[in-house]
């Protein structure tokens, strides 16, 4: 497999791990997904392109977190249950932390 193909596969894997982390609630499964994420990123994490991708993930994550916080505030204001949206926010923050830690390690 050439480098471009391997990097493409890595990108797909990272996206899949992040999607699964957004909704996964089991702590053991979350740890496994995080480990797989780090392993996938470690294969190509030092290239300029990979760092740029991580920067984009961080920016997108910031927007998702802001949107989720806004949703929670609207639900609270209307007296709605926010447990599920709160768990989703926690997952988003956890993913964001993972990307930021990885970025600071490799940038």
Buried (B, 14 or more C-beta within 10 A) or exposed (E): EEEEEEBEBBBEBBEBBBEBBEEBEEEEEBEBBBEBBBEBBBBBBEEEEBBEBBEEBBEEBBEBBEEBBEBBEEBEEEEEEBEEBBEBBEBBBEBBEBBBEBBEEBE
